[in-house]
Amino acid sequence: MAENILEIDDDSFGEIVLQSDKPVMVDFWAPWCGPCKAIGPTVEALSQTYGDQMAFTKLNVDDNPLSPSKYGVQAIPTLIFFKNGKIAEQITGMVGKEKIEETLKGVL
């Protein structure tokens, strides 16, 4: 995993995501999910560019069922952007870098 992307779990979600002083992108994924693997390099590239302005995290939905359930994640990959502890934007499914970057900039 990229050095700019933090692996989180249900226990650390509140502290890392909801209490963050900067916006946070949570990548809800699973190891068996092809589109999740495909979107990974895009998220990594964006974390290199925007890592100083936004925190980038990944949450494995198989190992951590509480957070996806709480935020209504029904399909993966789902990227949820949090700002001030609340959902600012959400992207579900395989999308291009331009769409993710546009959404990210809107949150910032």
Steps between C-alpha positions, in 0.01 A plus 500: 500500500616851429665690781243782471203266550411385850326166558222557752243279672168537680680575829718779361237649265364759743837632609670499159210603277237682703741692726748595228592866467516464120269329248529121478432265209400148602539229236259220591643189330562124521797288383283291264349805324644552151378860458641581847843382385462693175420828675786455749779655287281804430437554870874453566589761237251748645635437851847597374362826359249598769634318808594825671144635469294184552547172688463184291379180668386149405251284685461129423123437505541126561697553821307808615123473446388778738626809316370401153163417654486831690569700184278300266778348290330231292746467211875526472712678419341794678695815576351719769645845564457627856540862605459613861379151594215496246460354152585766241497285184472138392602304190391141444643271236791512261553856378786680330768711666341820368172432683674417828729802474209731420309372803810527718560862397136580573540368854818700556 
